[in-house]
Amino acid sequence: MPKKTKKEKIIADYRKKIKLLKLKNSSSQFSPLSPLPIKKTPIKSSLPPPSSSNLASDNLLVYFKKDFRKSLLLTILIIGLEICLYFVRINQYFKFK
C-alpha cells in the first residue's frame, strides 16, 4: 500500500479533529448553532507556486542531460579505441589475420 502524502496526512488530522469536536459537542449540554468561521490567510510569496508539470519537465531535463553526457562519453571512448586499433594495425605492431 502506498505511503500517505502530506496532503492526505493533513486531511486525516482534520478529520480526527472534526470527529473529536463532534463528540465533545454532543456530550456537552449545548451545541453551537453555527460553526466558528475559519480565517484563511493567504501566504504571500515572491515566486508563484511551481506547477507539477513544470517540476516534471525540469526533472526530465536534468535526467536527459545526465544521460546525454554519459552517452557522449561512451561514444567518444569507443571511437577513440577504434582509431587506436586502426593505427596499431597500420603500423603492424600486432599481426592480425
C-alpha positions as a Markdown table, in Angstrom:
| # | Residue | x | y | z |
|---|---|---|---|---|
| 1 | Met | 0.0 | 0.0 | 0.0 |
| 2 | Pro | 1.5 | 3.4 | -0.9 |
| 3 | Lys | 2.5 | 5.8 | 1.7 |
| 4 | Lys | 0.4 | 8.8 | 2.6 |
| 5 | Thr | 1.3 | 12.2 | 1.1 |
| 6 | Lys | 1.5 | 15.3 | 3.1 |
| 7 | Lys | -1.9 | 16.5 | 2.0 |
| 8 | Glu | -3.5 | 13.2 | 2.9 |
| 9 | Lys | -1.9 | 13.3 | 6.4 |
| 10 | Ile | -3.3 | 16.9 | 6.9 |
| 11 | Ile | -6.7 | 15.8 | 5.8 |
| 12 | Ala | -6.7 | 12.8 | 8.1 |
| 13 | Asp | -5.7 | 15.1 | 11.0 |
| 14 | Tyr | -8.6 | 17.5 | 10.2 |
| 15 | Arg | -11.0 | 14.5 | 10.1 |
| 16 | Lys | -9.8 | 13.4 | 13.6 |
| 17 | Lys | -10.2 | 16.9 | 15.0 |
| 18 | Ile | -13.7 | 17.3 | 13.5 |
| 19 | Lys | -14.7 | 13.9 | 14.9 |
| 20 | Leu | -13.4 | 14.9 | 18.4 |
| 21 | Leu | -15.2 | 18.2 | 18.2 |
| 22 | Lys | -18.5 | 16.4 | 17.3 |
| 23 | Leu | -18.1 | 14.0 | 20.2 |
| 24 | Lys | -17.3 | 16.9 | 22.5 |
| 25 | Asn | -20.3 | 18.9 | 21.3 |
| 26 | Ser | -22.7 | 16.0 | 21.6 |
| 27 | Ser | -21.6 | 15.3 | 25.1 |
| 28 | Ser | -21.9 | 18.9 | 26.3 |
| 29 | Gln | -25.3 | 20.4 | 27.1 |
| 30 | Phe | -25.3 | 23.0 | 24.3 |
| 31 | Ser | -24.4 | 22.8 | 20.7 |
| 32 | Pro | -23.4 | 25.8 | 18.6 |
| 33 | Leu | -25.9 | 27.0 | 16.1 |
| 34 | Ser | -23.2 | 27.7 | 13.5 |
| 35 | Pro | -19.6 | 26.6 | 13.3 |
| 36 | Leu | -16.9 | 29.0 | 14.1 |
| 37 | Pro | -15.7 | 30.9 | 11.0 |
| 38 | Ile | -12.3 | 29.7 | 9.7 |
| 39 | Lys | -10.0 | 32.5 | 8.7 |
| 40 | Lys | -7.9 | 31.7 | 5.7 |
| 41 | Thr | -4.8 | 33.8 | 5.5 |
| 42 | Pro | -3.1 | 33.8 | 2.1 |
| 43 | Ile | 0.6 | 33.0 | 2.0 |
| 44 | Lys | 2.5 | 35.8 | 0.3 |
| 45 | Ser | 5.5 | 34.8 | -1.7 |
| 46 | Ser | 7.5 | 36.5 | -4.3 |
| 47 | Leu | 7.6 | 33.4 | -6.6 |
| 48 | Pro | 4.5 | 31.7 | -8.0 |
| 49 | Pro | 4.0 | 28.1 | -6.8 |
| 50 | Pro | 5.5 | 25.7 | -9.2 |
| 51 | Ser | 3.1 | 23.5 | -11.1 |
| 52 | Ser | 3.5 | 19.8 | -11.2 |
| 53 | Ser | 4.0 | 19.8 | -15.0 |
| 54 | Asn | 6.8 | 22.4 | -14.6 |
| 55 | Leu | 8.5 | 20.2 | -12.0 |
| 56 | Ala | 8.2 | 17.1 | -14.2 |
| 57 | Ser | 9.7 | 18.9 | -17.2 |
| 58 | Asp | 12.6 | 20.1 | -15.0 |
| 59 | Asn | 13.2 | 16.6 | -13.8 |
| 60 | Leu | 13.1 | 15.3 | -17.4 |
| 61 | Leu | 15.6 | 17.9 | -18.5 |
| 62 | Val | 18.0 | 17.0 | -15.7 |
| 63 | Tyr | 17.8 | 13.3 | -16.4 |
| 64 | Phe | 18.2 | 13.9 | -20.2 |
| 65 | Lys | 21.4 | 16.0 | -19.6 |
| 66 | Lys | 22.9 | 13.3 | -17.4 |
| 67 | Asp | 22.1 | 10.5 | -19.8 |
| 68 | Phe | 23.3 | 12.6 | -22.8 |
| 69 | Arg | 26.7 | 13.2 | -21.1 |
| 70 | Lys | 27.1 | 9.6 | -20.3 |
| 71 | Ser | 26.2 | 8.5 | -23.9 |
| 72 | Leu | 28.6 | 11.1 | -25.3 |
| 73 | Leu | 31.4 | 10.0 | -23.1 |
| 74 | Leu | 30.9 | 6.3 | -24.1 |
| 75 | Thr | 30.7 | 7.2 | -27.8 |
| 76 | Ile | 33.9 | 9.2 | -27.7 |
| 77 | Leu | 35.7 | 6.4 | -25.8 |
| 78 | Ile | 34.5 | 3.7 | -28.3 |
| 79 | Ile | 35.5 | 5.8 | -31.3 |
| 80 | Gly | 38.9 | 6.6 | -29.8 |
| 81 | Leu | 39.5 | 2.9 | -29.2 |
| 82 | Glu | 38.7 | 2.1 | -32.8 |
| 83 | Ile | 41.0 | 4.8 | -34.0 |
| 84 | Cys | 43.8 | 3.5 | -31.8 |
| 85 | Leu | 43.3 | 0.0 | -33.1 |
| 86 | Tyr | 43.3 | 1.2 | -36.7 |
| 87 | Phe | 46.7 | 2.9 | -36.3 |
| 88 | Val | 48.1 | -0.1 | -34.4 |
| 89 | Arg | 47.1 | -2.3 | -37.2 |
| 90 | Ile | 48.5 | 0.0 | -39.9 |
| 91 | Asn | 51.9 | 0.2 | -38.1 |
| 92 | Gln | 51.7 | -3.6 | -37.7 |
| 93 | Tyr | 52.6 | -3.7 | -34.1 |
| 94 | Phe | 50.4 | -6.8 | -33.8 |
| 95 | Lys | 49.9 | -9.3 | -36.6 |
| 96 | Phe | 46.1 | -9.5 | -37.3 |
| 97 | Lys | 44.9 | -12.1 | -39.7 |
